[in-house]
Amino acid sequence: MALEILDWHDGRLLAKPVFDALNGLIASGVAESKILGVTENTDEESDTDLWCPKYEIPFSTTGNVVIVHTHKTRKAPPLFAAAFVTADTRADLNGLVKHTLGVSKVSFAPIAAAVEATGMESGGMSPIGLPEGWPLLVDARITGIPRLYLGSGIRPSKLVVDGSVFDDIPGVTFVEGLGRPRG
């Protein structure tokens, strides 16, 4: 089935934090050509494992973000962080994520807490537009993907960017091998 890439400028198919972050990138001088557009789908097909086969988009050009809680010590309150990898891999939470962030524990953030903190929908989270100050770890190979599909902040769409846009996002830490092949 053909997938149409639509203009993103009206914000209709983006969560507000994502829309605001994209406009902020452009205002800071990022080339607008790195933001290719947005696609539309039904809420039911937003899951990457359904979406990619339906639209014949490779898992290797589709990204998934994982929102996690980190703990500096076992008794410390949790802090949010995010890991962004391609959909043909899984984020190495208890290896590279934990080591890179220098924390003693990493766990999936509760969905309700992630939704409240990000202003995005579960199943549509985006690594673009996360709250300021959150660590964002990105698999280093992401920047080499010229047409990357990722969460738009809402379930019924995907944002499409040149992966090199992550070079322009403040606070990103690139990690070689952050995504481990799915088994």
N, C-alpha and C positions, 0 to 999 in steps of 0.2 A: 504494500500500500504506500502510495506517495505521501511524503511528509512535506508540508509547506512551511517555509520559514517566513514568519510575519514580522512586521515592524514592531519594535519594542517601545517606542517613544510615548505612546499613550498610557503605558503602565497598567493597562487592563489585565494583562496576563502575567503580572509580576506582583509579588508581595511588596508592600511599601518599603521595607528595609532594603530589598534588592534593587528596586527602582531608584531609590535615593542614592544607593552606593554606586550604581552605574552612572547616574548623572554627576555624582561627585568625582568619579574617575575622569569623565570627559572634561569637567570644569578644571581639573588639575593638569590637563594637557595630554591625557592618554588618547591615542588615536581612536576615533570612533569606529574605524574599520575593524577593530578587534572585537566589537560587539556585533555579532552577525544577525541577531534577531531572537525570536521566540517562536516556539511551536505550540500548537493546541492539541489537546487530547481529552478523552473523558477521564473523569476522576478514577474510574475503575481500572483504567489501563496505565495509571501513573507509576505503578511498580516497575522498576527497571527490568525485572525478569519477564514481564509481560510486554512492556513497551518496546524493547529492542527487537525481539523477533517479529512483532506485528509490523513495525516500520522498517525492518531490515537494516537496522543501525547496529554496527558491531559493538559489543560490550567494551571493547578496547578504546572506543571513542566516546564513551558515556561515563560520566563521573558520578560517584556517590560520596556524600559527606556523612561522617559519623560524629555525632555530638557526644562528648564524654565528660565525665566528672573526673577530676584529678585530685589527689590527696598528697600533700607534701610529706605528711606523716600519717600514720594510721588513725590518729585522733583529730587531725586537722579537718576543718570544714571543707567540703568539696568546692572546687573551682571548675569553671567550664573551659573546655578546649575543643578543637575540631580537627579531624583528620580527613583529607580529601584524596581519594584514590580512584582509579578507573574501575568500572563495574566487572571487569574480568579478574579482579583481585579483591582481597579483603585487607583492611588496615591491620597492621601488626600492632595491636594495642598493647599487649603485655611484653613486647620486645622493643621495637623502635620508638613507638609513641611514648612509652613510659621512660625509656632511656633518654630520648631527645628532650623531653620536658623536665627531666631530673626529678621525677616524683616517685613515691613509693607504691602508689596504687592508681590504676586507671580502670574505670568501669563505665558502661553505657549510662548516659544521663537518663533519668526517667523522662518519658515522652512528654508528660505534662509540663515538667520543668523546662525542657528544651523549647517547647512551643511558646511558653510564657516568656522565656528569656530572649528568644530570637524574633518573635513576632511573625514567625513562619509556620506553615502547616506541617504536621507529621506526614512523612512520605513525599514531601516537596522541598525539604530543606536545601538551602544553597550555601556554598562557602563564600559567596559574595553577599555582603550585607550583614555579616555577623556583628554582634555588639563590639564596640571598640575595646581593645585591650585583651580580647580573647586570643590565645595562641591558636594559629592556624598552620597546621603541618600539611604540606602538599607533596605528593609523590613527584619527584623530579621529572619524570617523563611526561607529565601533564603539559608542560610548556611547549612540547614538540608536536602537539595535536592541533592541526589547523582548523578543524571543525569539531568542537567539543560540546557535547550535550550534557547539561547538568540541571539540577533543581532550580526552579524559578522562585521558590518560596511558597508556592501554592501547588496543589496536586494536579490541576488540569492543564499544565503547560510545562515546557522545558525551555531553559535559556540556552542559546547557542552562542558560543564565543570562540575566538582563537585562544588556545591554551596559553599563548604567550602573555595574555592579559594578566596572568598571575604574577608576572615579573613586576607589574605596576601596582599591585595591591600591597599597601603598607603592612608590615608585620608578618608577612608570610615567611615560614621556614621551609625550605625545600629539603626533602629527605630522599636519598637514593634508596630504592627498594622498600618504600613505606608500604606499598601494596604487595601482599603475598598472593601467588596464584590461588584461585578458588579451587577447592578439591571436590 
